[in-house]
Amino acid sequence: MITNYTISKTKLQGKVKISGAKNSILKLLAASLLTNDKIIITNFPKNLLDVVIKVKMLETLGKKIQIFNESIIIEEDKDLKTVLTWEERSVRTTLLILGALLARKGEGKVPLPGGCKIGERKFDLHIDIFQKMGANVWEENGLLCAKVTGRLKGADIFLPLRSTGATENAIICGTLAEGITRVWNPHIRPEILDLIEFLNKMGAEIKVYGQEHIEIVGKEKLYGTKHRVIPDNMEALTWLIAAAITQGELEIIDFPYKHLEIPLIYLRESGCKYYINEHENTLIVKNCTPYPLEISTGPFPSINSDMQPLFAIYAACAKGQSKIIDLRFPDRYGYVDELQKMGLDATVKQNILTINGGKQLYGTTVKAIDLRAGAALLLAGMVAEGETIIEDFWMIERGYDDIIKKLEIIS
C-alpha cells in the first residue's frame, strides 16, 4: 500500500492489459459463501486493495484460499462462521457477505459498510430486502446483524431506485430462499450480469427480464464452479482517457467495448479517436484532440457516477466550456477542490460542474479523497507541468490492479 506517489507529465505509448473488474470480483467473492464446494475464479485481480481485504474476510469466516497467478481457489474444510470479526478497514460489500450468510446459514453479523464517502450511501434498501424476506435486522456494537427462522422466503422486491448493491443482495438472498424472488426496477449492468452468470453456473435459476425485473427461483443448495471475471470497464475507460489527453498511442488489451458503448460515443464525438478490433478484444487510441462535452450520469448503459471524475479531466484538456451533472451522487464533486489546486478553472453550482478547459495544469500536492477522485488526480498529473504528489495514493490502489507497474511500462 503506497501512501504518496509522484507523477510527472507523460505521454502514454505501448500496450496495457485490463485486469478483472473490481466491481465484479468483490460480488463474486461474497457469493462464494453460498456453497461449501470448491470455487475457481480466473482473471483474478489479486493486488486490488479492496480484493485483498475481501479475501481476508473470507478466510476469517473459515474459507481456505489459494491464489496462483491470476486464479483464486476457494474451498471450505470447516464450519463457516456467521460472525465476521473484523478490526481492519471495511468495504461496502460486507453487506453482500451478510446477505450470503443469511441465505445459507440463516444468520450473520458483519461490520457496518465502508467504501468511498461520496454523498448519501445509506444501506436501508438492504435492510428492507432482508426484512421483506423474513429476517430480523438490528445493529449492535458497530455490527449489522440479521437472523431468520428456517430459510429466507421468496418475495417481490420493489426497488425505489436502480441500486446496484440492493439488486445484487436481493439476487444473492433469493438463490437459497424458499420460493420465487422477483426484483423489480433492478439495475442491470455488466457486473450484475456477471454475478448472475456465476450463480447460474453454481446451480441457481435466475432469469433477467430486461430493466423490468429479475426472477430468482430458490434452490436448497448451490455447487462449485469455475468462472472468469469480466474485464474492468472503469480501468479500460481510465487508460483510454489517459492516452487521449496525453496525445499518446495506446493499445488496450481485453477492452470491454460492449460495456462502454455510450461513454465511447460521447468520447468519439468529443475528439477522441479510437479503433476497435472486435476479434481480439483490443482498442487502439491515438491522434486525439479533446473537445468540450456535456454529460449527465445515469444507470447503465449511460455514463455512471464513477466515470464523471474521469470525464472532468478530459474536459479540462478541451478548449472551451464543458458541463457535467451527476444525477446519482450530487455531492460527488469534492475532487474539484483538489484539481483547482492544480489550476483547474471550474465551478459547482446547483449540481452542475462547469469546466472552462484548455488551460495548463500545474503539479502540486493533492489528496485522493476517494477511489475515482484519485484516478482523476492521476490523470491530471499526466498532463500537468512539474511534479504532482498524490497523497493517500492507496485509495487508487483500491480499484486499479498493479496500476503503478502498468503505468511505468507505458509512460
WOZILIN-V849801 format. One record per residue. N is the residue number from 0. NEAR is the number of other ideal C-beta (glycine too) atoms within 10 Angstrom. Layout:
N_NEAR ; N_NEAR
This chain:
0_10 ; 1_13 ; 2_9 ; 3_13 ; 4_22 ; 5_12 ; 6_21 ; 7_13 ; 8_16 ; 9_15 ; 10_14 ; 11_21 ; 12_16 ; 13_13 ; 14_13 ; 15_22 ; 16_16 ; 17_27 ; 18_26 ; 19_26 ; 20_28 ; 21_23 ; 22_23 ; 23_26 ; 24_29 ; 25_24 ; 26_28 ; 27_25 ; 28_26 ; 29_25 ; 30_27 ; 31_27 ; 32_28 ; 33_25 ; 34_22 ; 35_20 ; 36_16 ; 37_15 ; 38_27 ; 39_17 ; 40_23 ; 41_14 ; 42_19 ; 43_25 ; 44_26 ; 45_18 ; 46_14 ; 47_25 ; 48_21 ; 49_23 ; 50_23 ; 51_15 ; 52_19 ; 53_22 ; 54_20 ; 55_13 ; 56_24 ; 57_21 ; 58_12 ; 59_14 ; 60_23 ; 61_15 ; 62_21 ; 63_13 ; 64_14 ; 65_10 ; 66_13 ; 67_11 ; 68_8 ; 69_16 ; 70_15 ; 71_25 ; 72_15 ; 73_23 ; 74_15 ; 75_19 ; 76_8 ; 77_9 ; 78_10 ; 79_16 ; 80_15 ; 81_20 ; 82_14 ; 83_20 ; 84_12 ; 85_19 ; 86_6 ; 87_11 ; 88_13 ; 89_18 ; 90_23 ; 91_16 ; 92_26 ; 93_25 ; 94_26 ; 95_28 ; 96_27 ; 97_33 ; 98_34 ; 99_26 ; 100_26 ; 101_30 ; 102_27 ; 103_23 ; 104_17 ; 105_17 ; 106_17 ; 107_29 ; 108_20 ; 109_26 ; 110_21 ; 111_13 ; 112_20 ; 113_15 ; 114_18 ; 115_20 ; 116_11 ; 117_23 ; 118_14 ; 119_7 ; 120_13 ; 121_8 ; 122_18 ; 123_9 ; 124_18 ; 125_24 ; 126_20 ; 127_17 ; 128_30 ; 129_25 ; 130_14 ; 131_18 ; 132_26 ; 133_18 ; 134_24 ; 135_12 ; 136_17 ; 137_11 ; 138_11 ; 139_8 ; 140_7 ; 141_9 ; 142_18 ; 143_22 ; 144_19 ; 145_26 ; 146_17 ; 147_22 ; 148_9 ; 149_8 ; 150_18 ; 151_27 ; 152_16 ; 153_21 ; 154_20 ; 155_11 ; 156_26 ; 157_12 ; 158_18 ; 159_10 ; 160_10 ; 161_17 ; 162_21 ; 163_19 ; 164_21 ; 165_26 ; 166_25 ; 167_27 ; 168_30 ; 169_29 ; 170_27 ; 171_30 ; 172_35 ; 173_31 ; 174_29 ; 175_23 ; 176_24 ; 177_15 ; 178_14 ; 179_14 ; 180_26 ; 181_19 ; 182_29 ; 183_14 ; 184_16 ; 185_26 ; 186_21 ; 187_19 ; 188_19 ; 189_20 ; 190_25 ; 191_23 ; 192_15 ; 193_22 ; 194_24 ; 195_22 ; 196_17 ; 197_22 ; 198_26 ; 199_15 ; 200_15 ; 201_21 ; 202_17 ; 203_24 ; 204_14 ; 205_18 ; 206_12 ; 207_16 ; 208_13 ; 209_8 ; 210_14 ; 211_12 ; 212_17 ; 213_24 ; 214_15 ; 215_26 ; 216_15 ; 217_21 ; 218_18 ; 219_8 ; 220_13 ; 221_24 ; 222_15 ; 223_17 ; 224_19 ; 225_13 ; 226_21 ; 227_16 ; 228_23 ; 229_22 ; 230_24 ; 231_28 ; 232_26 ; 233_22 ; 234_27 ; 235_25 ; 236_26 ; 237_26 ; 238_26 ; 239_25 ; 240_26 ; 241_26 ; 242_28 ; 243_27 ; 244_23 ; 245_21 ; 246_16 ; 247_21 ; 248_16 ; 249_22 ; 250_21 ; 251_27 ; 252_15 ; 253_19 ; 254_30 ; 255_20 ; 256_19 ; 257_13 ; 258_24 ; 259_22 ; 260_11 ; 261_16 ; 262_23 ; 263_20 ; 264_12 ; 265_17 ; 266_25 ; 267_12 ; 268_10 ; 269_21 ; 270_17 ; 271_24 ; 272_13 ; 273_20 ; 274_10 ; 275_14 ; 276_13 ; 277_10 ; 278_6 ; 279_11 ; 280_16 ; 281_18 ; 282_25 ; 283_16 ; 284_23 ; 285_16 ; 286_12 ; 287_24 ; 288_13 ; 289_24 ; 290_18 ; 291_18 ; 292_23 ; 293_14 ; 294_23 ; 295_15 ; 296_20 ; 297_16 ; 298_18 ; 299_21 ; 300_16 ; 301_15 ; 302_24 ; 303_22 ; 304_18 ; 305_22 ; 306_25 ; 307_25 ; 308_29 ; 309_23 ; 310_24 ; 311_26 ; 312_30 ; 313_30 ; 314_30 ; 315_26 ; 316_26 ; 317_21 ; 318_12 ; 319_13 ; 320_15 ; 321_23 ; 322_14 ; 323_26 ; 324_15 ; 325_24 ; 326_13 ; 327_19 ; 328_18 ; 329_17 ; 330_12 ; 331_24 ; 332_23 ; 333_15 ; 334_26 ; 335_19 ; 336_15 ; 337_22 ; 338_25 ; 339_13 ; 340_17 ; 341_22 ; 342_16 ; 343_22 ; 344_15 ; 345_19 ; 346_12 ; 347_15 ; 348_7 ; 349_6 ; 350_15 ; 351_15 ; 352_22 ; 353_15 ; 354_27 ; 355_17 ; 356_22 ; 357_15 ; 358_13 ; 359_10 ; 360_23 ; 361_14 ; 362_21 ; 363_15 ; 364_14 ; 365_26 ; 366_18 ; 367_25 ; 368_19 ; 369_22 ; 370_23 ; 371_25 ; 372_27 ; 373_30 ; 374_28 ; 375_28 ; 376_31 ; 377_25 ; 378_26 ; 379_29 ; 380_25 ; 381_24 ; 382_21 ; 383_22 ; 384_13 ; 385_12 ; 386_14 ; 387_25 ; 388_16 ; 389_23 ; 390_17 ; 391_20 ; 392_22 ; 393_17 ; 394_23 ; 395_25 ; 396_23 ; 397_22 ; 398_27 ; 399_26 ; 400_24 ; 401_16 ; 402_24 ; 403_15 ; 404_9 ; 405_19 ; 406_19 ; 407_9 ; 408_13 ; 409_21 ; 410_17
